Amino acid sequence: MKKTFVLDTNVLLFDPTSILKFGKDQVFIPLICVEELDKFKRDQTENGRNARQFSRIVDKLRTKGSLADGVDLVDGGKLIIRSYSISEKFKNNHSIDLSKNDNLILGSALALQDAGNDVALVTKDINLRLKADVVGLHSEDYGQKDLTFEGLYLGHRQFDVEIKRLEEFKKAHFLPLEGEENKNFFANEYVILCEKNNPSNRSLGRISMKKNGVVPLIPLREGVFGIYPKNIEQQFAFDALLNKDVKLVSLVGKAGTGKTLVAVAAGMELVLERNEFNRILISRPIQPLGRDLGYLPGDVQEKMNPWMKPIFDTVDFIFNKGAPANNNDKKNHHSVWPDLEERGILQIEPLTYIRGRSIHSQFLIIDESQNLSPHEMKTVITRAGEGTKIVLTGDCEQIDNPYLDSVNNGLAYVVERLKSEEIVSHITLKAGERSALSEVASKLL
């Protein structure tokens, strides 16, 4: 028997195309959800755009027949939108407030189940899933269901080899993969080559699918704009950031692992020292993405300043602590940042205004990108024009968006969906390097 998926309003706002992603099963949307969506249709936020997109999709489907009776979807499923009677058992439960829309959606799903349907309520509202469980209704989140945070792709691993092969790599700077080994790795995955039974004898490398083997990391004899990697993970990150063949780098790590620092340092190196990009373009989501910045005084740049303080701190650190040896001008970020902006080297760009743009020949850093939804992340990445490199940084365990979690956020979505692409690289940083206090707080608080 086909399943009936009842979609909550927040699922439609999260992904307006969600109705097309349930295969041959039936999708049911209570009419109250359409009423809720109507409140968003004039908003200039991501929710408003998604509400309008959903309405356009359904309006096209409406030409196929009656939505109340059900219209066919491309993969063989069916979409039904109509009001539905509330389950009698649910209605007679005096502890349930039927003036709340969430409870009306829950009651409609229960009525469908009482009528003999195999029903699953799909919602991003944790409390609604809890209530569904209490009343005996199956519910689930919408997103990457089979993925856990612990199972998220790391981007690097240990690779044990015989001492002969390890010495071959050290001498020839290349190690061909043998037999089925290439099937065990992803493109641009980083490896710690270790001698079997002697992990202290090791070397670092990267999987090259073009060469079908392990290649050495890009040498960092003079650091990256004066910044030197403090651990193996940061070495991997710098290699990915400096690799000309990689167009998208994702860096995931808790606070203090240096993900923003290495991204900005690499951007400085590639723009100021190597002239590979025209400028560094930096942005971070304003939670929620697309909120009007008008409540802050000043122009766009001044309104963005409070959100960009962590980036200012990073630039300040690079120029004061890690600037190249010939740079004796010790400025703080109050003077460095405006100077870099005036010279066109650094630019702040609110993600609110990125839609519709084509960004060419720029080093684009999206900080705190775990607060983007998969749909928003796609919007950002598809802005990349010729010669642009995108760097995504974030901590998938620090989510500020109420509808996202550690695995269904846009950053985790990109990591898992693009891990096999040859122009994409990912590194998970686990070692805290900010300070001893920061590391203790991250582990124990």
ABEGO torsion letter per residue (X at the ends): XBBBBBBBAAAAAABAAAAAAAEABBBBBBAAAAAAAAAAAABABAAAAAAAAAAAAAAAAAAAEBAAAEBBBAAGBBBBBBBBBBBAAAAABAABBAABAAAAAAAAAAAAAAAGBBBBBBBABAAAAAAAAAAGBBBBBBEBAABBAAABBAGBBBBBBBAAAAAAAAAAGBBBBBEAAAAABBBGBBBBBBBBGBAABBBBBBBBAAAGBBBBBBBBAAEBGGBBBABAAAAAAAAAAABAABABBBBBBBBGAGAAAAAAAAAAAAAAAAGABABBBBBBBBOBBGBBAAABBEBAAAAAAAAAAAAAAAAAAAAAAABBAABABBBBAAAAAAAAAAAGABBBBBAAAABGBBBBGBBBBBBGAAABBAAAAAAAAAABBBGBBBBBBEBAABBABAABBAAABAAAAAAAAAAABAABBBBBBABBAABAAAAAAAAAX
